[in-house]
């Protein structure tokens, strides 16, 4: 295991050893193979996301919270520009999660001024960004503070039988989908996962600021592998002996350092994944990533759909940490047009 470094470059200790596993991203489906093919994100308006935060989170206080609507701008860029406009440090800007640039998104940012005078957000002039609401909170917004996200997604160029697509949607509305982490977690072509593996096996030294990203990719992959095994065996929604169930919610291991809270058959599933991916599992422990648990089922709330000729609008809410792509993959084989354009650049 190599130590984390704050150097300017991620250094390869032994180029001859840079051999990578063949990662599996084609996770098993819950309801059989997708029943069609479709395109997503031909235009930004085809992928709309509204961040959901309970009103009681805005309890008054010194953190100014600004809800903005964005078109063609990503979260990090808007956070930097808000810091410039408000005359504060970037570290004084908070937000709950990253939203994609190739979409219409609405999300909140918090701004901490200290003793500095407060900026008037209504004066913001930034292409593709508009202020919708201002509130105040006693706490900075942090990752995962939101309760969920509301999606309005348009599938176009659909190739498939409507008589098969609608029953699939009804199943998803009733039972949810496997709560897989989306592929974006692993980077393009598994880049983040590759670097995590090379870091853990001593092939690379990693910048401190990037370490969390690679640890997250490794942990997410182990969870997906465990969930995939349970889906394959038909046990992703119903508990087996020794499963962890909290408030009626079935939870699977996120892996890491600590005593497992599952036992018996459930523990055997987790141990099998650890043995199959020893380097990833050990890397989490060595880096002192604490054991945690994640819901096995992604509940797809308020699911509705509407046909527009050969296109299909799908609306639903997801809890924080769940991915819309995990819902779409159960319906159709999806071609992300915006992502393909980006890869050609």
C-alpha angles and dihedrals in degrees: 000000000000125000120247112257133201091210123133095252138042100240127211109221095195117011091191090064096054094117117144132203120243102255121214115224099157094092119189117267124237098223104033126271119339112274098224149358127255146164125239132193099020083147130016091247090061089072114049125174130181118190113227119217122167113246092235088068086073097068099152123264142118100307111092109214119204124192111207135184114219133196117185095350127107127223099251093051093050091047090055092048093047089053089053094048093045094045094235136119119271088243088063090064117087133189138169102232148341119275123198123253094223095069146058104262137175119199144150130250126189123213124200115201104174105193094341119110114263120253121231104240092197087074093062114131109186126141112253093007130099133173115240104173143358125210138155134239137185090226138052115252110251137184111293096014091122120087094223148301134273115220134199108182130178120209113199137183089031117189109191146076115286087210088065099038097056096052088050090053090049090054091051092049090052103041108015126223135273108286096236120167109247120253090248086074090069098048128239109327089353094300095152092047092049091053091047090054093047090048094049093047094049096251095117141025113223132212112250092235091057097045097090091054093055094043089052091050092052093047093047092051092053091050092049091049091052093046090047090055091051092048091051090053095044095245104111097105103030123057125247124204111303098014120149111243119179120185089342092308118125110223132192129201122275088195128229142113117336145061111303117244094207124077144180115017092358092054090049089059091052094046091051090056091048091052093048093049101031096154094054094044094047092046091060092050095047089051090051097243105167122234113257139164136235133198112267094209125059106212111215103209128200092001113187133163138192132187121227104188103291094348128086128210114205121191125188145137125238131192119249111283097028122113129229089212089064088060096045094050090062090058107040145347099268127213110200103212095188092052092050091051090051092050091053093055 
